[in-house]
């Protein structure tokens, strides 16, 4: 796969621990990239809910109230007999624990590299617009550096995660 900037990512794997799929964008595979874009985190949160019958379960959907159809039927029978104690629409709390990056990969990976290494790695070409960067300039055509995937998400301060861009493209 080649992006518009000419950076090929076919040999890279997803940065989420244990995934192993090929990179689609920003160091993530297609599944984790879409989840990050829609939900704000590439990792599925851990959800727990208390079934109105009285035990905890992991719901497959956010609006799932009962752990099974059998308990839903049992609650309906109890609600028909005593609607005060068992209201028709029970409200049970949903406990969400967001899986943090520390839970998955506690250590940050750091490589030693210089700006010259980044320029050499990117061949002096801007990763955003694809034009040559004037490394001696301090104006809008001058060099600037940014992370391909932010450190908060990738936890990898590596040369492969660093990009060369123009000041105007930053």
C-alpha contacts under 8 A as a table, 3 or more apart, distances in Angstrom:
res1	aa1	res2	aa2	distance
1	X	8	X	5.81
1	X	9	X	5.89
1	X	10	X	5.32
2	X	5	X	7.91
2	X	6	X	5.78
2	X	7	X	5.76
2	X	8	X	4.46
2	X	9	X	6.53
2	X	10	X	7.72
3	X	6	X	5.32
3	X	7	X	5.62
3	X	8	X	6.52
4	X	7	X	7.51
4	X	130	X	7.52
5	X	126	X	7.36
5	X	127	X	5.14
5	X	128	X	5.97
5	X	129	X	6.37
5	X	130	X	4.89
6	X	127	X	7.79
6	X	130	X	7.24
7	X	127	X	7.54
8	X	11	X	7.97
9	X	12	X	5.56
9	X	22	X	7.95
9	X	23	X	6.31
9	X	24	X	7.65
10	X	22	X	6.62
10	X	23	X	6.96
11	X	22	X	7.17
12	X	22	X	5.81
12	X	23	X	5.69
12	X	27	X	7.88
13	X	19	X	7.89
13	X	20	X	5.38
13	X	21	X	5.43
13	X	22	X	4.44
13	X	23	X	5.22
13	X	27	X	7.53
13	X	28	X	7.61
13	X	29	X	7.41
14	X	17	X	7.84
14	X	19	X	6.18
14	X	20	X	5.75
14	X	21	X	5.56
14	X	22	X	5.81
14	X	23	X	5.12
14	X	27	X	5.74
14	X	28	X	4.55
14	X	29	X	5.12
15	X	19	X	7.61
15	X	27	X	5.77
15	X	28	X	5.76
15	X	154	X	6.40
16	X	19	X	5.75
16	X	28	X	7.08
16	X	32	X	7.85
16	X	42	X	7.84
16	X	154	X	7.83
17	X	20	X	7.88
17	X	104	X	6.54
17	X	105	X	6.93
21	X	29	X	5.85
22	X	28	X	7.84
22	X	29	X	5.68
23	X	26	X	7.71
23	X	27	X	5.60
23	X	28	X	5.14
23	X	29	X	4.42
23	X	30	X	7.18
24	X	27	X	7.01
24	X	28	X	5.88
24	X	29	X	4.71
24	X	30	X	5.21
24	X	33	X	7.41
25	X	28	X	5.59
25	X	29	X	6.76
25	X	30	X	7.35
25	X	33	X	6.78
26	X	33	X	7.65
26	X	148	X	5.71
26	X	149	X	5.18
27	X	148	X	7.28
27	X	149	X	6.19
27	X	154	X	7.84
27	X	161	X	7.99
28	X	31	X	7.91
28	X	32	X	5.81
28	X	33	X	5.36
29	X	32	X	5.50
29	X	33	X	5.87
30	X	33	X	5.11
30	X	34	X	6.09
31	X	34	X	5.40
31	X	35	X	6.27
32	X	35	X	4.99
32	X	36	X	6.01
32	X	42	X	4.73
32	X	43	X	7.08
33	X	36	X	5.10
33	X	37	X	6.12
33	X	42	X	6.42
34	X	37	X	5.01
34	X	38	X	6.09
34	X	42	X	7.71
35	X	38	X	5.29
35	X	39	X	5.50
35	X	40	X	7.07
35	X	41	X	6.44
35	X	42	X	5.12
35	X	43	X	7.40
36	X	39	X	5.44
36	X	40	X	4.62
36	X	41	X	4.33
36	X	42	X	4.21
36	X	43	X	7.62
37	X	40	X	5.77
37	X	41	X	7.53
37	X	42	X	7.97
39	X	42	X	7.59
41	X	44	X	7.51
43	X	99	X	6.77
44	X	98	X	7.57
44	X	99	X	7.21
45	X	96	X	6.56
45	X	97	X	5.92
45	X	98	X	4.52
45	X	99	X	5.58
46	X	96	X	5.76
46	X	97	X	5.11
46	X	98	X	6.10
46	X	99	X	6.73
47	X	58	X	5.83
47	X	59	X	6.75
47	X	94	X	6.86
47	X	95	X	5.67
47	X	96	X	4.57
47	X	97	X	6.38
48	X	56	X	6.55
48	X	57	X	5.71
48	X	58	X	4.71
48	X	59	X	6.58
48	X	94	X	5.97
48	X	95	X	5.09
48	X	96	X	6.52
49	X	56	X	5.54
49	X	57	X	5.64
49	X	58	X	6.28
49	X	59	X	6.74
49	X	65	X	7.56
49	X	92	X	6.94
49	X	93	X	6.15
49	X	94	X	4.75
49	X	95	X	6.04
50	X	54	X	6.51
50	X	55	X	5.59
50	X	56	X	4.41
50	X	57	X	6.51
50	X	92	X	6.09
50	X	93	X	6.78
50	X	94	X	7.43
51	X	54	X	5.41
51	X	55	X	5.45
51	X	56	X	5.92
51	X	57	X	6.97
51	X	65	X	6.38
51	X	66	X	5.25
51	X	67	X	6.09
51	X	92	X	7.12
52	X	55	X	7.64
52	X	65	X	7.66
52	X	66	X	6.90
52	X	75	X	7.53
52	X	90	X	6.93
52	X	92	X	6.87
53	X	71	X	6.71
53	X	75	X	6.86
57	X	67	X	6.26
58	X	67	X	7.92
59	X	62	X	6.71
59	X	64	X	5.90
59	X	65	X	7.75
59	X	67	X	7.08
60	X	64	X	7.08
61	X	64	X	5.39
62	X	94	X	7.82
64	X	67	X	7.59
65	X	91	X	7.92
65	X	92	X	7.07
66	X	69	X	7.23
66	X	71	X	6.46
66	X	72	X	5.86
67	X	71	X	6.81
67	X	72	X	7.88
68	X	71	X	5.43
68	X	72	X	6.41
69	X	72	X	4.91
69	X	73	X	6.19
70	X	73	X	5.24
70	X	74	X	6.23
71	X	74	X	4.88
71	X	75	X	6.02
72	X	75	X	5.18
72	X	76	X	6.22
73	X	76	X	5.01
73	X	77	X	6.35
74	X	77	X	5.23
74	X	78	X	6.34
75	X	78	X	5.01
75	X	79	X	5.96
75	X	86	X	7.51
76	X	79	X	4.98
76	X	80	X	6.17
76	X	88	X	7.56
77	X	80	X	5.20
77	X	81	X	6.50
78	X	81	X	5.22
78	X	82	X	6.09
78	X	83	X	7.71
78	X	86	X	6.58
79	X	82	X	5.19
79	X	83	X	4.75
79	X	84	X	7.92
79	X	85	X	7.57
79	X	86	X	4.82
79	X	87	X	6.19
79	X	88	X	6.16
80	X	83	X	6.06
82	X	85	X	5.75
82	X	86	X	6.09
83	X	86	X	4.99
83	X	87	X	5.08
83	X	88	X	6.73
84	X	87	X	5.83
86	X	90	X	7.37
87	X	90	X	5.77
99	X	103	X	6.44
99	X	104	X	7.71
100	X	103	X	5.35
100	X	104	X	6.94
101	X	104	X	5.24
101	X	105	X	6.00
101	X	106	X	6.91
101	X	153	X	7.05
101	X	155	X	7.97
102	X	105	X	5.35
102	X	106	X	4.21
102	X	107	X	7.44
103	X	106	X	6.24
105	X	108	X	7.68
107	X	155	X	7.56
108	X	155	X	4.81
108	X	156	X	5.72
108	X	157	X	7.41
109	X	155	X	6.34
109	X	156	X	4.66
109	X	157	X	5.95
109	X	158	X	7.09
110	X	156	X	6.07
110	X	157	X	4.66
110	X	158	X	5.72
111	X	157	X	6.19
111	X	158	X	4.96
111	X	159	X	6.87
112	X	158	X	7.59
113	X	117	X	6.06
113	X	118	X	7.56
113	X	158	X	7.85
113	X	159	X	6.58
114	X	117	X	5.17
114	X	118	X	6.64
115	X	118	X	5.07
115	X	119	X	6.25
116	X	119	X	5.03
116	X	120	X	6.11
117	X	120	X	5.08
117	X	121	X	6.01
117	X	159	X	7.78
118	X	121	X	4.99
118	X	122	X	6.18
118	X	159	X	6.59
118	X	162	X	6.79
118	X	163	X	6.85
118	X	164	X	6.62
119	X	122	X	5.27
119	X	123	X	5.89
119	X	124	X	5.11
119	X	125	X	7.88
119	X	164	X	6.38
120	X	123	X	4.90
120	X	124	X	6.41
121	X	124	X	7.89
122	X	125	X	5.79
122	X	126	X	7.57
122	X	127	X	7.65
122	X	163	X	7.16
122	X	164	X	6.50
124	X	132	X	5.75
124	X	133	X	5.62
124	X	134	X	7.92
124	X	135	X	7.81
124	X	164	X	7.40
125	X	130	X	5.72
125	X	131	X	5.51
125	X	132	X	4.45
125	X	133	X	5.69
125	X	164	X	7.06
125	X	165	X	7.47
126	X	129	X	5.80
126	X	130	X	4.93
126	X	131	X	5.57
126	X	132	X	6.14
126	X	133	X	6.08
126	X	163	X	7.95
126	X	164	X	5.52
126	X	165	X	4.32
126	X	166	X	6.05
127	X	130	X	5.71
127	X	163	X	6.43
127	X	164	X	6.04
127	X	165	X	5.60
128	X	165	X	6.38
128	X	169	X	6.53
129	X	169	X	7.37
133	X	141	X	6.08
133	X	142	X	6.17
133	X	143	X	6.12
133	X	165	X	7.29
133	X	166	X	6.20
134	X	137	X	5.61
134	X	141	X	5.87
134	X	142	X	5.25
134	X	143	X	6.68
135	X	142	X	5.64
135	X	143	X	5.50
136	X	142	X	6.79
137	X	141	X	6.56
137	X	142	X	4.55
137	X	143	X	7.41
138	X	141	X	7.32
138	X	142	X	4.92
138	X	143	X	7.49
139	X	142	X	5.27
139	X	167	X	7.19
140	X	166	X	6.52
140	X	167	X	4.87
140	X	168	X	4.93
141	X	166	X	5.41
141	X	167	X	6.13
141	X	168	X	6.79
142	X	166	X	5.63
142	X	167	X	5.75
143	X	164	X	6.71
143	X	165	X	5.99
143	X	166	X	5.06
143	X	167	X	5.96
144	X	164	X	6.06
144	X	165	X	5.25
144	X	166	X	5.56
144	X	167	X	5.32
144	X	170	X	7.11
145	X	162	X	6.95
145	X	163	X	5.66
145	X	164	X	4.88
145	X	165	X	5.87
146	X	162	X	5.97
146	X	163	X	5.39
146	X	164	X	6.77
146	X	165	X	7.35
146	X	170	X	7.74
147	X	150	X	5.52
147	X	151	X	7.30
147	X	161	X	5.72
147	X	162	X	4.71
147	X	163	X	5.94
148	X	161	X	5.11
148	X	162	X	5.73
148	X	163	X	6.08
149	X	153	X	6.80
149	X	154	X	5.90
149	X	161	X	6.47
150	X	153	X	5.61
150	X	154	X	6.12
150	X	155	X	7.81
151	X	154	X	5.11
151	X	155	X	4.77
151	X	156	X	6.17
151	X	157	X	6.80
152	X	155	X	5.87
156	X	161	X	7.00
157	X	161	X	6.64
157	X	162	X	7.73
158	X	161	X	5.29
158	X	162	X	6.66
159	X	162	X	5.24
160	X	163	X	7.97
165	X	169	X	6.19
165	X	170	X	6.49
166	X	169	X	5.03
166	X	170	X	6.36
167	X	170	X	5.35
